[in-house]
Amino acid sequence: MNDVFEAELEDVYRYRLSYGGQSPFFFGLQEGKLIASCCSGCGHVWLPFRPVCSRCYSEAAPKELSGKGEILTVIKLPMVPEHLQHLNRTVASALVLPEGANTCLKAYFVGEETQLVKGARVEAHYLPDPTTIADFYFAPEAD
């Protein structure tokens, strides 16, 4: 017999996710701050936060950044992510080098198409009730 019986089922799971050692970054988002980590051994500054330095494996401590930075590369998204649609603006995926960090961060950029340029100055904006790394975005820096 070659027939296979199939049924469509839908499950909903509710669970509590712990961000463990990366918690300082997410607490920072709740407070409208970018929290990086600064290595106690080599001084390298990582964003997003990591509890242990990936260069020398020393412990790292939280370091608050200004929230400002520079676009290294950017590409317009063909569709706006659902959680950013209320902004009614162009949304792009960008690599941003935050001031005071040694690493760049892939994040959303929200602005006008004419602002999608390498080297543009940006600043972080925070969504209410953050739960993921996507719950903030960069926009053009205010003058």
Residue frames as qw, qx, qy, qz and C-alpha x, y, z in Angstrom:
[[0.000, 0.890, 0.456, 0.000, 0.00, 0.00, 0.00],
 [0.503, 0.200, 0.033, 0.840, 1.62, 3.29, -1.15],
 [0.163, -0.795, -0.260, -0.524, -0.90, 5.82, 0.11],
 [0.389, -0.055, -0.522, 0.757, 0.20, 7.97, 3.01],
 [0.234, -0.828, -0.500, -0.099, -2.31, 9.66, 5.27],
 [0.349, 0.131, -0.196, 0.907, -1.41, 13.27, 6.06],
 [0.221, -0.838, -0.498, 0.005, -3.11, 15.77, 8.32],
 [0.249, 0.571, -0.134, 0.770, -2.37, 19.45, 8.81],
 [0.564, -0.642, -0.447, 0.264, -1.85, 20.40, 12.45],
 [0.156, 0.749, -0.142, 0.628, -1.02, 23.74, 14.02],
 [0.673, -0.445, -0.426, 0.410, 0.86, 24.02, 17.30],
 [0.003, 0.869, -0.104, 0.483, 1.46, 27.17, 19.27],
 [0.743, -0.192, -0.419, 0.485, 4.35, 27.14, 21.70],
 [0.168, -0.922, 0.077, -0.339, 4.86, 29.70, 24.40],
 [0.839, -0.177, -0.238, 0.456, 8.22, 29.79, 26.10],
 [0.231, -0.956, 0.113, 0.142, 10.55, 32.16, 27.89],
 [0.783, 0.448, -0.116, 0.416, 13.80, 32.81, 26.07],
 [0.524, -0.772, 0.070, 0.351, 16.88, 33.80, 28.03],
 [0.527, 0.810, -0.181, 0.185, 19.52, 35.93, 26.35],
 [0.876, -0.260, -0.129, 0.386, 21.99, 34.91, 29.06],
 [0.566, -0.346, 0.057, 0.746, 25.32, 36.69, 28.71],
 [0.209, 0.321, 0.386, 0.839, 23.94, 39.03, 26.04],
 [0.191, -0.748, -0.626, 0.114, 21.30, 40.41, 28.41],
 [0.247, -0.557, -0.095, 0.787, 23.06, 43.79, 28.92],
 [0.071, 0.032, 0.540, 0.838, 22.50, 44.58, 25.21],
 [0.214, -0.518, -0.733, -0.387, 18.75, 43.91, 25.49],
 [0.319, -0.696, -0.460, 0.450, 18.39, 45.78, 28.79],
 [0.218, -0.320, 0.174, 0.905, 20.06, 48.67, 26.96],
 [0.053, -0.297, -0.659, -0.690, 17.49, 48.52, 24.15],
 [0.287, -0.684, -0.670, 0.034, 14.74, 48.76, 26.78],
 [0.324, -0.715, -0.197, 0.588, 16.38, 51.93, 28.10],
 [0.439, 0.894, 0.093, 0.008, 17.02, 53.43, 24.65],
 [0.208, -0.809, 0.520, 0.181, 20.77, 52.77, 24.73],
 [0.841, 0.391, -0.374, 0.021, 23.27, 50.79, 22.69],
 [0.608, -0.655, 0.446, -0.057, 25.31, 48.66, 25.08],
 [0.695, 0.509, -0.506, 0.045, 28.50, 47.15, 23.69],
 [0.868, -0.468, 0.026, 0.165, 31.10, 45.09, 25.51],
 [0.213, 0.855, -0.450, 0.146, 34.67, 46.16, 26.15],
 [0.900, 0.029, -0.386, 0.201, 37.27, 43.44, 26.58],
 [0.545, -0.825, 0.146, 0.036, 39.19, 43.62, 29.86],
 [0.808, -0.203, 0.333, 0.442, 42.25, 42.09, 28.14],
 [0.498, 0.150, 0.415, 0.746, 42.72, 43.74, 24.75],
 [0.057, 0.444, 0.162, -0.880, 40.21, 46.61, 24.93],
 [0.054, -0.155, -0.731, -0.662, 38.32, 45.55, 21.78],
 [0.393, 0.222, 0.397, -0.799, 34.75, 46.91, 21.77],
 [0.027, 0.168, 0.929, 0.330, 32.08, 44.52, 20.45],
 [0.484, 0.273, 0.292, -0.778, 28.54, 45.36, 19.38],
 [0.653, -0.604, -0.145, -0.433, 26.29, 43.56, 19.91],
 [0.431, -0.658, 0.529, -0.318, 27.40, 42.71, 23.41],
 [0.863, 0.076, -0.499, 0.025, 29.34, 39.51, 24.03],
 [0.677, -0.726, 0.086, -0.086, 30.39, 38.41, 27.52],
 [0.742, -0.363, 0.390, 0.406, 33.74, 36.97, 26.37],
 [0.178, 0.762, -0.371, -0.500, 36.10, 38.56, 23.86],
 [0.926, 0.330, 0.178, -0.026, 36.39, 36.58, 20.62],
 [0.466, 0.776, -0.380, 0.192, 39.93, 37.87, 20.07],
 [0.206, 0.498, -0.722, 0.434, 41.68, 37.05, 23.36],
 [0.629, -0.320, -0.703, -0.093, 38.96, 35.22, 25.34],
 [0.151, -0.004, -0.549, 0.822, 39.09, 37.63, 28.28],
 [0.005, 0.656, 0.703, -0.274, 35.98, 38.73, 30.14],
 [0.119, 0.383, 0.280, 0.872, 34.17, 41.75, 28.73],
 [0.046, -0.463, -0.574, 0.674, 32.24, 44.45, 30.56],
 [0.258, 0.795, 0.541, 0.094, 29.28, 46.56, 29.38],
 [0.270, -0.250, 0.108, 0.923, 30.09, 49.88, 27.68],
 [0.332, 0.768, 0.467, -0.286, 27.43, 52.40, 26.69],
 [0.413, 0.134, 0.433, 0.790, 27.85, 53.85, 23.20],
 [0.118, 0.267, 0.049, -0.955, 26.48, 57.16, 21.88],
 [0.546, 0.507, 0.626, -0.231, 24.06, 55.45, 19.49],
 [0.403, 0.818, -0.160, -0.377, 25.58, 57.34, 16.56],
 [0.690, -0.173, 0.610, 0.350, 27.54, 55.82, 13.71],
 [0.228, 0.571, -0.450, -0.647, 28.31, 55.63, 10.02],
 [0.898, 0.310, 0.211, -0.231, 26.86, 53.50, 7.22],
 [0.366, -0.440, 0.712, 0.407, 29.49, 51.21, 5.66],
 [0.096, -0.028, -0.801, -0.590, 27.12, 49.66, 3.12],
 [0.430, 0.292, 0.503, -0.691, 23.38, 49.74, 2.56],
 [0.083, -0.098, -0.809, -0.574, 20.76, 48.16, 0.32],
 [0.520, -0.042, 0.071, -0.850, 17.08, 49.07, 0.04],
 [0.298, 0.095, 0.935, -0.164, 14.69, 46.29, 1.03],
 [0.172, -0.195, -0.667, -0.699, 11.98, 45.45, -1.52],
 [0.519, -0.599, -0.530, -0.299, 9.47, 44.96, 1.31],
 [0.153, -0.586, 0.412, -0.681, 9.26, 46.78, 4.63],
 [0.297, -0.076, -0.905, 0.295, 9.38, 44.42, 7.65],
 [0.358, -0.647, -0.618, -0.270, 6.02, 44.28, 9.40],
 [0.509, -0.632, -0.389, 0.437, 7.29, 45.76, 12.67],
 [0.289, -0.322, 0.092, 0.897, 8.55, 48.88, 10.84],
 [0.159, 0.507, 0.661, 0.530, 5.60, 49.50, 8.48],
 [0.180, -0.858, -0.450, 0.169, 4.07, 52.08, 10.84],
 [0.376, -0.538, 0.119, 0.745, 7.01, 54.41, 10.11],
 [0.546, 0.774, 0.315, -0.061, 5.90, 54.84, 6.45],
 [0.000, 0.850, -0.438, -0.294, 9.48, 55.29, 5.25],
 [0.735, 0.472, -0.486, -0.017, 12.01, 53.52, 3.05],
 [0.749, -0.541, 0.379, -0.052, 13.72, 50.68, 4.93],
 [0.613, 0.597, -0.516, 0.039, 17.13, 49.27, 4.08],
 [0.915, -0.333, -0.039, 0.223, 19.53, 46.72, 5.48],
 [0.240, 0.881, -0.307, 0.267, 22.77, 48.39, 6.48],
 [0.782, -0.151, -0.327, 0.508, 26.13, 47.64, 8.02],
 [0.134, -0.933, 0.021, -0.333, 26.73, 50.40, 10.53],
 [0.612, 0.108, -0.472, 0.626, 29.97, 51.16, 12.35],
 [0.401, -0.863, -0.299, -0.074, 28.85, 52.62, 15.69],
 [0.105, 0.792, -0.374, 0.471, 31.01, 55.33, 17.27],
 [0.420, -0.592, 0.579, -0.371, 33.26, 53.75, 19.89],
 [0.920, -0.026, 0.371, -0.125, 32.93, 50.19, 18.57],
 [0.162, -0.507, 0.737, 0.417, 35.50, 48.09, 16.72],
 [0.265, 0.200, 0.919, 0.214, 32.84, 46.00, 15.01],
 [0.328, -0.021, -0.301, -0.895, 30.05, 46.84, 12.60],
 [0.364, 0.227, 0.778, -0.460, 26.44, 45.86, 13.13],
 [0.082, -0.252, -0.739, -0.619, 23.86, 44.71, 10.59],
 [0.110, 0.453, 0.607, -0.643, 20.71, 46.67, 11.30],
 [0.285, 0.734, 0.577, 0.216, 17.76, 48.34, 9.66],
 [0.171, -0.161, 0.041, 0.971, 18.09, 51.87, 8.29],
 [0.159, 0.742, 0.651, -0.029, 14.92, 53.97, 8.01],
 [0.119, -0.555, 0.073, 0.820, 14.95, 57.15, 5.97],
 [0.572, 0.703, 0.005, -0.423, 14.63, 58.51, 2.44],
 [0.913, 0.298, 0.171, 0.221, 16.04, 56.76, -0.62],
 [0.386, 0.829, -0.196, 0.353, 18.44, 59.67, -1.20],
 [0.388, -0.758, 0.452, -0.264, 19.97, 58.95, 2.24],
 [0.974, -0.079, 0.210, 0.037, 20.99, 55.39, 1.35],
 [0.528, 0.754, -0.326, 0.215, 24.65, 56.21, 0.89],
 [0.816, -0.100, -0.312, 0.476, 27.95, 54.92, 2.22],
 [0.373, 0.149, -0.249, 0.881, 29.38, 57.25, 4.83],
 [0.337, -0.635, -0.259, -0.644, 26.03, 58.71, 5.91],
 [0.012, 0.203, -0.677, 0.708, 25.87, 59.63, 9.61],
 [0.585, -0.389, -0.586, -0.405, 23.13, 57.82, 11.53],
 [0.204, -0.315, 0.641, -0.670, 21.74, 57.47, 15.03],
 [0.177, -0.180, -0.967, 0.031, 19.85, 54.68, 16.74],
 [0.531, -0.215, 0.012, -0.820, 16.10, 54.79, 17.36],
 [0.027, -0.058, 0.960, -0.272, 14.39, 52.29, 19.63],
 [0.516, -0.322, -0.567, -0.555, 11.04, 50.54, 19.34],
 [0.538, -0.457, 0.371, -0.604, 8.95, 50.10, 22.50],
 [0.860, -0.203, 0.388, -0.263, 9.12, 46.77, 24.36],
 [0.435, 0.590, -0.653, -0.189, 12.15, 45.25, 22.58],
 [0.891, -0.212, 0.372, -0.149, 12.50, 41.46, 22.53],
 [0.877, 0.235, 0.241, 0.341, 14.83, 40.91, 19.55],
 [0.468, -0.323, 0.226, 0.791, 17.92, 42.52, 18.05],
 [0.190, 0.408, 0.563, 0.694, 15.65, 43.87, 15.28],
 [0.197, -0.817, -0.539, 0.048, 13.72, 46.11, 17.70],
 [0.170, -0.787, 0.056, 0.591, 15.82, 49.17, 16.95],
 [0.667, 0.570, 0.308, 0.367, 16.93, 50.85, 13.75],
 [0.384, -0.330, 0.087, 0.858, 19.19, 53.60, 12.52],
 [0.301, 0.866, 0.392, 0.079, 17.97, 56.83, 10.92],
 [0.448, 0.608, -0.066, 0.652, 19.80, 59.91, 9.65],
 [0.457, -0.302, -0.429, 0.718, 21.62, 61.75, 12.41],
 [0.022, -0.935, -0.354, 0.001, 19.86, 64.93, 13.54],
 [0.457, 0.591, -0.106, 0.656, 21.86, 68.07, 12.85]]
